[in-house]
Every structure is written in structure tokens, then in C-alpha cells.
Amino acid sequence: MLAKRGVETSDDWIVERTGIRARHFVADDVNASDLATAAAQRALEAAGLAATDIDLIIVATSTPDMVFPSTASIVQRKLGVHGCAAFDVQAVCSGFIYALSVADAMIKAGGANRALVIGAEVFSRLLDFDDRTTCVLFGDGAGAVVLEASHKPGVVATKLHADGRHLEILCTPGTVSGGRILGDPLLKMDGPAVFKLAVGVLGDVANEVLALAGRTTSDVDWLVPHQANIRIMQSTARKLKLPADRVVVTVAEHGNTSAASIPLALDVAVRSGQVQRGQRLLLEGVGGGFTWGAALVDY
């Protein structure tokens, strides 16, 4: 389909370099909040809860419906609830890990009992379809999880990082001022620089979060990485000495959906029976900012 849109590429070229076979683009009248609301409803159904049971909503997104209010507030309205805290987290492809960490901390501090954590993106609206090095990678999507207070922690440990010195290698440098777009509103990426940095920091932060939890890679049943590029995921797994059959990979079906990719991969793995209760999951993401983080979860 991308080739039909005039993009100078082919399916074989894309699959060989990225592992991506499909990506999904929303219609013009669909926003991040619409995807987020659908994902939230599926997560609530899986948890056996109603929207009224939730007292915290966090949406990780880099493609909000509006400048303000937050996409989380819009999702709250669409879910038909009111009164609970609702806000967005913006850490691009690491956004879900950041949001998960914030929700976990708020629950542990007594600030919430049940949290809805959502990753939702409409990255198609940031893409330059004359640039085959970026437009073939990204897609739209959303995924969500519910966290609940418990005497037995499910989120065992998290670790977050950022380094603004690398902001130019992955960014969308435009902004809105006086009703006009200032700068360039389309995604820019230095692919080789992102690859090199991503593999290094993902391996390091995985080891950091395992050390915080007093565990090793041998304790990990599944690595659930940000679904950016199959080569990044394979390289990270090799660095951690994890076999390929212990890595959840869904990038072929939806491409890089930024903050949505980890919860999407987790949803597929849980619903298919690949991930089962009692297993230990290592979630990790890296994205523009430059941001990165990991979470160790006892499912």
C-alpha cells in the first residue's frame, strides 16, 4: 500500500530491514483519544472492572487530540466518568514505561487504588511520505493495562532515563504559534544514530532494573520490548543473552506505534496465551528525547 501511495519502496525492502509487514493508519476523523478509549474498554473488560472503579487515568502519547486539555481528560469523558485524576505523559516511544512507573509510584504512595495506563498514538499524522526511511516504520494504535493496589507488588522495579543531548536524532521540531505552524511538523530521524544508541541503552537499563529487583536475566520469562525494529530487538536480546523465543515480537503486524507498542505487544501475548500468570516480564522502551526505561513485572 505504501508503494501505491508513491513511496519509493517495496515490501521486501521494508521487511528485510525492519521486520514490519503492516502498519495501520486511522481515518481523518479518528483521534488518539478514540484509540485510547477503545483500548481502555478492552483492558477494563479483561480486568472485570467498570470505568467507575478507576481513580487514575494516565495516557502516554506524543500525538494528543489537542494542545490542551490532555488526551487523558478526553478519554475520561468518553468513558463516562469524572472526578479522578487524569493526565498525559510525553516521553515518545518510552512513554508507556514512564506512565507505568508514575502510576505504580502513585499507587504505592496511596494516591490511587486502581489506575488505567494507556499508550495511544496517531503517528501517521507526523509522517513525511516522501521519506521512505521513516514513513515505512510508523503506524497508529493503542494499548492499555489496569494496575491495582496489592500487598504483593506486580511492578517489581522500574528505571527511567533521559538525555536531551541527543534530541536532534529523533524529533518532530514544529510547534503552533498564533494559529500558524512554526518549524517542521514532520518526523525527523537519524536511523543509524538511533539504532546505535537504542541498543546500548536498552541493554544497560534492563540490567539496571534487574539489579534493583535482585534478579538476573535467567529470572525473566519474557522480554517485551518497544516494537520499533526487529534488528534492535534482536540485538538487545543478544546483549542480554536472552534467546529469541523469549522475546515478544509483534512489530510485523503494526509497525512502530511509539507509546502504544509495548501495551499492544503485551495484549497480544496475554490474549494468545503466550504470556501466562506467574511469569516474569521485562518491559523496555526507548524513544525521542532521548528517553529510555524499563520495568520488571510479575504477572
C-alpha positions in Angstrom: 0.0 0.0 0.0 2.9 2.4 0.7 4.3 1.7 -2.7 0.9 2.5 -4.2 1.0 5.9 -2.4 4.1 6.8 -4.4 6.7 5.8 -1.7 9.8 4.6 -3.4 10.0 1.2 -1.6 8.9 -2.4 -1.7 7.5 -4.9 0.8 10.7 -7.0 0.5 12.9 -3.9 1.3 10.8 -3.0 4.3 10.6 -6.5 5.8 14.3 -7.2 5.4 15.4 -4.0 7.2 12.7 -3.6 9.8 10.6 -6.8 10.2 7.5 -4.7 9.5 4.8 -6.2 7.2 1.9 -4.0 8.0 1.0 -0.8 9.8 -2.4 0.8 10.4 -3.4 4.4 9.7 -6.5 5.9 11.2 -9.2 7.8 9.3 -9.1 11.6 9.3 -11.9 11.8 11.9 -10.2 9.4 14.4 -8.0 10.8 17.1 -5.7 9.4 19.8 -8.4 9.6 22.4 -10.7 7.3 20.2 -8.0 4.6 20.1 -7.2 5.1 23.8 -10.8 4.8 24.8 -11.2 1.5 22.8 -8.1 0.1 24.4 -9.2 1.2 27.9 -12.6 -0.5 27.4 -10.9 -3.8 26.4 -8.5 -3.6 29.4 -11.3 -2.9 31.8 -13.3 -5.8 30.4 -10.3 -8.1 30.8 -9.8 -6.9 34.4 -13.5 -7.4 35.2 -13.9 -3.8 36.2 -16.0 -0.8 35.2 -14.7 2.6 34.4 -16.2 3.9 37.7 -13.7 1.6 39.5 -10.7 3.7 38.2 -9.3 6.6 40.2 -6.4 7.5 37.9 -6.0 7.7 34.1 -2.6 8.3 32.5 -2.3 8.4 28.7 1.2 8.2 27.2 1.1 10.0 23.8 3.1 12.2 21.6 0.1 12.8 19.3 -2.6 14.3 21.5 -6.0 15.4 20.3 -5.4 19.0 21.3 -2.8 21.3 22.7 -4.9 21.1 25.8 -6.8 19.6 27.6 -5.0 16.4 28.0 -6.0 13.3 26.0 -6.5 11.6 29.3 -9.2 14.1 30.2 -10.9 13.4 26.9 -10.7 9.7 27.4 -12.2 10.2 30.9 -15.1 12.0 29.3 -15.6 9.3 26.7 -15.6 6.6 29.3 -18.4 8.4 31.1 -16.6 9.0 34.4 -15.4 12.1 36.2 -13.5 13.3 39.3 -10.5 11.0 39.2 -7.0 12.4 38.3 -6.3 12.3 34.5 -3.2 13.5 32.7 -0.8 12.8 29.8 2.8 11.7 29.8 5.0 12.6 26.9 8.2 10.5 26.5 7.6 9.4 22.9 8.3 5.7 22.5 9.3 5.3 26.1 6.0 6.9 27.2 4.3 3.7 28.3 7.2 2.8 30.6 7.2 6.3 32.0 3.4 6.2 32.6 3.6 2.8 34.2 6.3 4.0 36.5 4.3 7.1 37.5 1.1 5.1 38.1 3.0 2.5 40.2 4.6 5.2 42.3 1.2 6.9 42.9 -0.4 3.7 43.9 2.4 2.8 46.3 2.2 6.3 47.8 -1.5 5.9 48.4 -2.5 8.4 45.8 -4.6 5.9 43.8 -6.1 2.5 44.1 -6.8 1.5 40.5 -5.0 3.1 37.6 -5.7 2.9 33.8 -2.4 3.3 31.9 -2.8 3.8 28.2 -0.4 4.2 25.3 -2.1 5.8 22.2 -0.6 7.3 19.1 -1.7 8.6 15.6 1.9 8.9 14.3 0.6 8.8 10.7 -0.1 12.5 11.0 3.6 13.2 11.7 5.0 11.3 8.7 6.6 12.6 5.5 5.6 10.1 2.9 8.4 11.3 0.6 10.9 10.0 3.2 11.0 6.2 2.9 13.4 5.9 5.8 10.7 7.0 8.3 7.2 6.6 6.7 7.6 2.8 6.4 8.3 2.4 10.1 5.5 4.0 12.0 1.8 3.3 12.5 -1.2 4.2 14.7 -2.6 2.2 17.6 -3.3 2.0 21.3 -3.0 -0.4 24.2 -3.8 -0.3 27.9 -3.4 -2.0 31.2 -5.0 -1.7 34.6 -2.9 -1.5 37.8 -4.4 -2.2 41.2 -3.1 -1.8 44.7 -1.9 -5.1 46.3 0.2 -6.4 49.1 2.1 -8.3 46.5 3.7 -5.9 44.0 3.2 -6.7 40.4 5.5 -3.9 39.2 8.7 -5.0 41.0 11.0 -2.3 39.8 11.3 0.5 37.2 14.1 2.7 36.0 13.8 5.8 33.8 16.4 7.9 31.9 16.7 10.8 29.5 19.5 12.6 27.7 18.5 15.8 25.9 21.9 16.0 24.2 20.5 13.6 21.6 17.2 15.3 20.9 18.0 16.0 17.2 18.4 12.4 16.2 14.6 11.7 16.6 12.2 14.6 16.8 9.3 16.5 15.3 10.5 20.1 15.6 7.4 22.0 14.7 5.1 23.9 17.1 2.0 26.1 16.9 2.1 29.9 17.4 -0.6 32.5 16.6 -2.5 30.0 14.5 0.5 29.1 12.4 2.9 26.1 12.4 6.4 27.2 13.3 9.2 24.9 12.2 8.8 21.5 10.6 5.7 19.4 11.8 7.0 16.2 10.3 9.1 13.5 12.0 12.8 13.5 11.5 15.1 10.6 12.4 18.8 9.7 12.0 18.3 6.0 11.8 21.9 4.8 12.3 22.3 7.1 15.3 19.0 5.9 16.9 19.9 2.3 16.3 23.3 2.6 17.9 22.1 4.5 20.9 19.0 2.3 21.4 20.8 -1.0 21.5 23.3 0.3 24.1 20.8 2.0 26.5 18.2 -0.8 26.3 20.8 -3.4 27.4 22.0 -1.2 30.2 18.6 -0.2 31.6 17.5 -3.8 31.5 20.4 -4.8 33.7 19.8 -1.8 36.0 16.2 -2.7 36.7 17.1 -6.4 37.2 19.8 -5.3 39.7 17.2 -3.1 41.5 15.0 -6.2 41.9 17.8 -8.5 42.9 17.3 -10.7 39.8 19.1 -11.7 36.6 18.1 -12.4 33.1 17.7 -16.1 33.9 14.7 -15.0 36.0 13.0 -13.4 33.0 10.3 -15.4 31.2 9.6 -12.8 28.6 11.2 -9.7 27.2 8.5 -7.3 26.0 10.4 -4.6 24.2 9.3 -1.4 22.3 8.3 -2.7 18.9 10.5 -0.4 16.8 12.6 -2.6 14.5 13.3 -6.3 14.6 17.0 -5.7 14.4 17.0 -3.5 17.5 15.0 -6.1 19.4 17.3 -9.0 18.3 20.4 -7.0 19.1 19.1 -6.2 22.6 18.2 -9.8 23.3 21.6 -11.0 22.3 23.2 -8.4 24.5 21.1 -9.7 27.4 21.8 -13.3 26.4 18.1 -14.0 26.1 17.1 -16.5 23.4 14.8 -15.2 20.6 12.0 -17.5 21.7 11.7 -15.5 24.9 11.1 -12.2 23.2 7.5 -11.0 22.4 7.6 -9.7 18.8 4.5 -8.1 17.2 6.2 -5.4 15.1 5.3 -7.2 11.9 1.6 -6.6 12.4 1.6 -2.9 13.4 5.0 -1.3 12.9 6.3 1.2 15.4 3.4 2.7 17.3 5.5 4.6 19.7 4.0 4.7 23.2 1.4 2.2 22.1 3.8 -0.6 21.1 4.6 -2.2 24.4 0.9 -2.5 25.6 -0.1 -3.7 22.2 2.6 -6.4 22.3 1.6 -7.3 25.9 -2.1 -7.5 24.9 -1.4 -9.9 22.0 0.9 -12.1 24.2 -1.6 -12.3 27.0 -4.7 -12.9 24.9 -2.9 -15.6 22.8 -1.7 -17.4 25.9 1.9 -16.8 25.2 2.3 -14.9 28.5 0.7 -16.6 31.4 0.0 -15.8 35.1 3.0 -16.2 37.4 5.5 -15.3 34.7 8.1 -12.5 34.9 8.2 -9.9 32.3 10.9 -7.3 31.4 9.3 -4.3 29.6 11.6 -1.7 28.0 11.4 1.2 25.6 13.5 3.9 24.0 12.4 7.0 22.1 13.0 10.6 21.2 14.2 12.9 23.9 16.3 10.9 24.1 14.4 8.8 26.7 14.5 5.2 27.8 13.3 3.0 30.6 12.5 -0.5 31.8 10.1 -2.2 34.2 10.2 -5.6 35.7 6.7 -7.0 36.2 5.5 -10.2 38.0 2.4 -11.0 36.0 
